[in-house]
Amino acid sequence: MIVGEHVEEGRRPRGRVGGQDDGRRRALRSQIAADLAQPPPTLRPMLLLQASQALGLFLADELSLEPIGALVETIRHPTETRHRVASLALCHHRPDPKRRRRRALPCAAVALLGERLEVEVDAPCGGADRVRRSAQGAWSHVPLQGCVVHLKGSAERSVPRIAPAETRKTSKTYEEPGSRARLASSSVRAEGGNGAVDLVGSVATIRSALPAVTYRVSGGPAALAPTRLDGPREGPWTASDDHLHLTLSARPGPEQGLVLRLDLAIVGDRRIRLDDATLLATGGPAGLSLGDGPDGWSLWRNGWSSWANARAFRMDEADPDPRLFAIRDTTIDPGTPRSGQPGDFRSELAAGLADQPTGDGLVLGFLGGARCLSVIDLKTEKSGAPASGRQVVSLSATCRFDGITLEPGATIATEDLLVADGPDPITLLEAWAAALGQAQHARVPASPPHGWCSWYYHYSKVTEADIRRALVAADAVATDVPLGYLMIDDGHQQAIGDWLATNAKFPSGMAAMAAAIRATGRDAGIWLAPFIADVRSDVALAHPDWLLRDEAGAPVTALWNQIWNARHRQLVLDCTRPDVQEHLVNLAATLTQGWGYGVLKLDFCYAAALPGRRHDQAATRARALRAGLEAVRRGAGDDTLLIGCGLPLGPAVGVVDAMRIGTDVAPVWGGRLSRWATGDQGGLSTRVAMRNTLTRAHLHGRLWANDPDCVMVRTDRTRLTEAEVRFLVAAVALTDGMIVSSDQLDRVPPERLDLLRLAHELAGGTCRVADLFAGPEPQTVISTKADEVLWGRFHWGNRSARLAVELAGPEWDRLGLERPAAIVEAFTGAQLPVTGTSVDLGQVDAHDARVLRFVRS
Ligand code: 9PG
């Protein structure tokens, strides 16, 4: 359902200023005004009914109406896009006092805008706001998706009747006379009018954007922050000061949108230290327009590392950093601290913005991450005026150059930035991920790897006997549960950093373990954290010069990990040093060619990108991390499966084959304590891990194979309920990432093994998290396969609830399926009747999931 704002008639479209086209532009404006003055079209087929007495009674009863269809008229002209609701279909519900739920009545009553109806809208998606609107032409910014509309007045006149679940859009496009044609493949175009750059999209506009660069010269801070740029309207645009010359350029994106890039040249005779290069920054309420403004926006905010959370935020929410300093840097980039204030967001690498009322969106995403880390900042605040909403304070997209040293005459470019807008922000995020993957030569396995991992059952106590027992168990379940590799996780090494020294729990040695695993026909996997070293490790003691140090010369601490030894600091290797790179090459070569491991899980990799003073002072933090990763790849060879973990996303694209995209699962759902300690960023929590499994699903197959972490189906050593196991299985299967078991499989009861088998059976589709932007925890995941479509419904609530799935709306329409009479649910095998557009799932436990299977005919 998409409902947008009413267009104020005769409103002057905000076009470009001045010039010889004024007369023609006036004509265009009057044409737009005339079109808007026309009565809006209505949904068809439509049957005019006299308002019946029955309807009158319902209305007197405070009938609740739920939007089931709308006709949205989109009016586009070169500088802005407006939507208005032409008509709105409402399905009436009557409260059922006995069952305390609303019951849909069989007939679909419809209210048409233009009726004099007073409506009141409960808008759960837009916060607790109750929006009161007269239907007579004042529909403005009413987020109706999933809302209940209460009709308060009386329908005096005719009420049309339409088929339910109908949402249509009509569209009119106006080309401004004299404006240049749109860039061929682009929905966004840039122009440098007034000395600043306007990025004009089909649904969003970024206005008066300017680049800015901060740096240091002779130790003192400096900035090149032009207030106007030179150059032709279509760019490139330039600006200079005594030390730097910048060039901003724009070109069409690979599929859509526009790609911006900033080139810097050191023009003075002084060496500089480069901090931040902002490709575009704009401010004020007019700086960014999308839909009716920030009150309706939802931001996909991406976190720094594998373990950092990614999710949708409303603009009035706050985004706090973790409180536990010991592990803070594992999820939050210490180089990019955040304010934590409501409405102030920092997204790493990319950000997606969706206007909830219209469904339109804007994505800003960097198309590279190997050269520098990057952030998108969006700040909104409540405007001073009473009863008015939030306003944009600032928007910017910045590459972090981390104070690298640049000599006179040097040149350097930022990563490219894709700016794309359109009516479907989920598809835009997919397009960004695909473009990044393409630009940085992503390694995407032909099918997601599957296997077994020792960590979530044995943790650091894992022994040789555990692995040998796991091998026997793997053979016993092989027909039901394919396990392509067996991973010996953390617990084999003598010390963090000393990866080739095995502890006494593996008396046969790790080469023998690899041979034993391979003898069962499976690949052998081994865990290591190649860029960190325990303060007492041989490597740290033997090579103090290898350690990354801060500006004062003290070794940088990566973390204190209570699992290892809470009193021991973990230090960081400076991966820009040739000797460290050689060590990494030799290490990876020994583990693979030497010992026989074909799968390496590279953990705690963020450490290589922590701030510090590096051997190569021209290397950004991203480059340092990338150099470490590339050294591992060189040593491991092309055929080794590298699984990244605890790893910032951008620098990993093109080196790793698979990537953990969330925090660790745990044999508990995750409670308030971990939420408090981590500021909801991570922590060991199945809830938070599965949230990222859904919110980062669009990275899968585009940047790497997503590793959603392990699926635990066991009944021993776990506090996960059966419902939570179903949730885990459904989330992993429908998002089609890696499926990795971490149970002692010979202790898993057959009915639970069946769930693991089902995970494999359900996987393999193309996933779309349909309500990615609707709230922090997506509920609807649709997986499309050649022969069937799976519709997953995830229940995050802490109480059991009666749930239904609505087979209606744009997500249903895009599947192009016939609505069947009944549908099979994957976990229960139950045939569920489809009543109208609705499938009643019955009572669903807390933290449970259901998967509806639509077999294609
Ligand atoms: C092994 C584990 C598993 C797991 C990884 C990673 O911040 N911390 O203290 C912290 C500890 C453990 C951890 C992540 C963070 O888990 O994700 O799969 O391999 O290491 O130690």
Boltz pocket constraint, residues with backbone or C-beta under 6 A from the ligand:
constraints:
  - pocket:
      binder: B
      contacts: [[A, 326], [A, 327], [A, 330], [A, 455], [A, 489], [A, 490], [A, 527], [A, 559], [A, 560], [A, 561], [A, 562], [A, 563], [A, 603], [A, 645], [A, 646], [A, 662], [A, 663], [A, 664]]
      max_distance: 6.0
